[in-house]
Amino acid sequence: MSQSVQAAASAAHAPSYYAASGLPQSERAPLRGSVEADVVVIGAGYTGLSSALHLAEAGFKVVVLEAAKVGWGASGRNGGQLVHSYSRDMDVIEARYGSTTAQALGSMAFEGAKIIRERIDKYQIDCHFKPGGMFAAITAKQVKQLEHHKQLWERYGHQQLSLLDATESEAAIGTGRYRATLLDHSAGHMHPLRLAQGEAAAFESLGGVVHEGSPVLRIERGDPAVVHTAQGHAKARFVIVACNAYIGGLEPQLASRSMPCGTQVIATEPLGDRFPEILPTDYCVEDSNFLLDYFRLSGDRRLLYGGGVIYGARDPQHVESIIRPKLLKTFPQLKDVRIDYGWTGNFLLTLSRLPEVGRLSSNIYYSQGCSGHGVTFTHLIGRVLSEVIQGQANRFDAFANLPHYPFPGGRWFRVPLTALGAWYYDLRDKLQI
Ligand SMILES: Cc1cc2nc3c(=O)[nH]c(=O)nc-3n(C[C@H](O)[C@H](O)[C@H](O)COP(=O)(O)OP(=O)(O)OC[C@H]3O[C@@H](n4cnc5c(N)ncnc54)[C@H](O)[C@@H]3O)c2cc1C
């Protein structure tokens, strides 16, 4: 059984800190019988919800079909860090795809975070938003990379960056582990499930409808297209497929050029006043390793610490035993602190690490595969998908024209091969080369 269909069978969130502290929700009934809409969106993560909300704001009648619950996937489980741009650096994009593509993508690289901030303000979404995010360097080589990163982003018009030396970084984070950090004043962090739930509520306030517990089993091509669930179907002029790493068997061609990967997060007990040196700035942090660690304080001062990548996305039995050693390497003073929650979630990796966006037919669109950093991109692409449905395709095409390739060796080989890649990068991180 695919993970999305399994999700629908239980329809419960992963046992995360976020699920235990989400916004109050009323039941959303599964789809039964026949409905008609201008647009049907499949999946109620940020990609689906962001698209649905943009379209509802533009006056479209939109129905969202979600296999489990709003924010059940990566959007309700992630590190909560608003990181700008893409999972591939702009200079690599420039070198591989040319300056026209780089300019087009660069002009959108900082828009997603703005959309999130605007929505939080406009719809008064109580998601514990806090400003400021840091990239942290462990090795001398990574310090150079941060300097380069700053220059690169400044070239694309993003000026709100400061480099901090080792002493300043230690004062801001509470660990002597880092040689330098790059502080992005316009980044930030929030409770990701509350953001998804708040966006769903905003969408519903504009007349939009979300059906939970409604896994889509089949999309019938045509105009209108017909989207089938076990107990009903929805007809629409346009369909958006926004299922990302949890797509399972729906539309196999969307699974061929990407790979689901698991990453894990733990949440400590609330730290209260006991460790005032830990993140006094309340910024979020991610390190610069290829297999990176990411952490931040929650609204009630728990340390949320994430890391680890499982290629192929098998659910690990003991999340705490994977992540706790990483946490203690950064904050050894927390050795006696209790871990209250541990969970895993899946993101979708593409070979190029750039998102995969396109059309399955003239009126069926998709976006997936942000390859790790997806909180801001999913919000940007929601706007871009709403634009293409309204007849403006230029920004959509900038993404849709990016080439994507199957993982070498095909579906069965891609896990061992990329696991080997992970082993290599882990070794590189460890040897600091
Ligand atoms: C643990 C973790 C930490 C992360 N941390 C960060 C971070 O700090 N910053 C950052 O930028 N990015 C982070 N990411 C990545 C980011 O969360 C994702 O890129 C983003 O949330 C993807 O959103 P989405 O809407 O495309 O997919 P999802 O949120 O996964 O949503 C897909 C939805 O589709 C539904 N679905 C699937 N199949 C069907 C079907 N057949 N019918 C109906 N519905 C279906 C699923 O149930 C699910 O709700 C993290 C990811 C994980 C897993």
The ligand as an SDF file (V2000), in Angstrom:
LIG
                    3D

 53 58  0  0  0  0  0  0  0  0999 V2000
   11.7050   16.4760    8.4980 C   0  0  0  0  0  0  0  0  0  0  0  0
   11.7850   17.5190    7.4180 C   0  0  0  0  0  0  0  0  0  0  0  0
   12.4230   18.7250    7.6930 C   0  0  0  0  0  0  0  0  0  0  0  0
   12.4510   19.7190    6.7130 C   0  0  0  0  0  0  0  0  0  0  0  0
   12.9210   20.9560    7.0650 N   0  0  0  0  0  0  0  0  0  0  0  0
   12.8270   21.9770    6.1860 C   0  0  0  0  0  0  0  0  0  0  0  0
   13.1690   23.2960    6.5830 C   0  0  0  0  0  0  0  0  0  0  0  0
   13.4760   23.5540    7.7520 O   0  0  0  0  0  0  0  0  0  0  0  0
   13.1250   24.2750    5.6470 N   0  0  0  0  0  0  0  0  0  0  0  0
   12.7400   24.0240    4.3480 C   0  0  0  0  0  0  0  0  0  0  0  0
   12.7390   24.9310    3.5280 O   0  0  0  0  0  0  0  0  0  0  0  0
   12.3360   22.7900    3.9540 N   0  0  0  0  0  0  0  0  0  0  0  0
   12.3550   21.7740    4.8550 C   0  0  0  0  0  0  0  0  0  0  0  0
   11.9000   20.5360    4.4820 N   0  0  0  0  0  0  0  0  0  0  0  0
   11.2990   20.3610    3.1420 C   0  0  0  0  0  0  0  0  0  0  0  0
    9.8610   20.9180    3.0890 C   0  0  0  0  0  0  0  0  0  0  0  0
    9.1610   20.5820    4.2530 O   0  0  0  0  0  0  0  0  0  0  0  0
    9.1400   20.3520    1.8510 C   0  0  0  0  0  0  0  0  0  0  0  0
    9.9030   20.6740    0.7000 O   0  0  0  0  0  0  0  0  0  0  0  0
    7.7360   20.9270    1.6590 C   0  0  0  0  0  0  0  0  0  0  0  0
    7.0000   20.9110    2.8500 O   0  0  0  0  0  0  0  0  0  0  0  0
    7.0150   20.1240    0.5730 C   0  0  0  0  0  0  0  0  0  0  0  0
    5.6740   20.5400    0.5330 O   0  0  0  0  0  0  0  0  0  0  0  0
    4.6350   19.8070   -0.4320 P   0  0  0  0  0  0  0  0  0  0  0  0
    3.3370   20.4570   -0.2510 O   0  0  0  0  0  0  0  0  0  0  0  0
    5.1990   19.8070   -1.8160 O   0  0  0  0  0  0  0  0  0  0  0  0
    4.6330   18.2950    0.0640 O   0  0  0  0  0  0  0  0  0  0  0  0
    3.9850   17.6620    1.3940 P   0  0  0  0  0  0  0  0  0  0  0  0
    3.9540   18.6360    2.4930 O   0  0  0  0  0  0  0  0  0  0  0  0
    4.6740   16.3710    1.6360 O   0  0  0  0  0  0  0  0  0  0  0  0
    2.4720   17.4230    1.0000 O   0  0  0  0  0  0  0  0  0  0  0  0
    2.0460   16.4410    0.0890 C   0  0  0  0  0  0  0  0  0  0  0  0
    0.6350   16.0490    0.4820 C   0  0  0  0  0  0  0  0  0  0  0  0
    0.0530   15.2910   -0.5580 O   0  0  0  0  0  0  0  0  0  0  0  0
   -0.7870   14.3160    0.0250 C   0  0  0  0  0  0  0  0  0  0  0  0
   -0.9880   13.2370   -0.9510 N   0  0  0  0  0  0  0  0  0  0  0  0
   -0.0860   12.3690   -1.4470 C   0  0  0  0  0  0  0  0  0  0  0  0
   -0.6660   11.5240   -2.3270 N   0  0  0  0  0  0  0  0  0  0  0  0
   -1.9830   11.8700   -2.3860 C   0  0  0  0  0  0  0  0  0  0  0  0
   -3.0880   11.3870   -3.1160 C   0  0  0  0  0  0  0  0  0  0  0  0
   -2.9850   10.3540   -3.9700 N   0  0  0  0  0  0  0  0  0  0  0  0
   -4.2900   11.9770   -2.9290 N   0  0  0  0  0  0  0  0  0  0  0  0
   -4.4350   13.0170   -2.0670 C   0  0  0  0  0  0  0  0  0  0  0  0
   -3.3940   13.5250   -1.3630 N   0  0  0  0  0  0  0  0  0  0  0  0
   -2.1800   12.9620   -1.5130 C   0  0  0  0  0  0  0  0  0  0  0  0
   -0.0010   13.8610    1.2680 C   0  0  0  0  0  0  0  0  0  0  0  0
   -0.8460   13.2150    2.2090 O   0  0  0  0  0  0  0  0  0  0  0  0
    0.5770   15.1820    1.7610 C   0  0  0  0  0  0  0  0  0  0  0  0
   -0.2410   15.8080    2.7320 O   0  0  0  0  0  0  0  0  0  0  0  0
   11.8940   19.4910    5.4180 C   0  0  0  0  0  0  0  0  0  0  0  0
   11.2990   18.2590    5.1200 C   0  0  0  0  0  0  0  0  0  0  0  0
   11.2400   17.2760    6.1090 C   0  0  0  0  0  0  0  0  0  0  0  0
   10.5710   15.9800    5.7920 C   0  0  0  0  0  0  0  0  0  0  0  0
  1  2  1  0
  2  3  1  0
  2 52  2  0
  3  4  2  0
  4  5  1  0
  4 50  1  0
  5  6  2  0
  6  7  1  0
  6 13  1  0
  7  8  2  0
  7  9  1  0
  9 10  1  0
 10 11  2  0
 10 12  1  0
 12 13  2  0
 13 14  1  0
 14 15  1  0
 14 50  1  0
 15 16  1  0
 16 17  1  0
 16 18  1  0
 18 19  1  0
 18 20  1  0
 20 21  1  0
 20 22  1  0
 22 23  1  0
 23 24  1  0
 24 25  2  0
 24 26  1  0
 24 27  1  0
 27 28  1  0
 28 29  2  0
 28 30  1  0
 28 31  1  0
 31 32  1  0
 32 33  1  0
 33 34  1  0
 33 48  1  0
 34 35  1  0
 35 36  1  0
 35 46  1  0
 36 37  1  0
 36 45  1  0
 37 38  2  0
 38 39  1  0
 39 40  1  0
 39 45  2  0
 40 41  1  0
 40 42  2  0
 42 43  1  0
 43 44  2  0
 44 45  1  0
 46 47  1  0
 46 48  1  0
 48 49  1  0
 50 51  2  0
 51 52  1  0
 52 53  1  0
M  END
$$$$
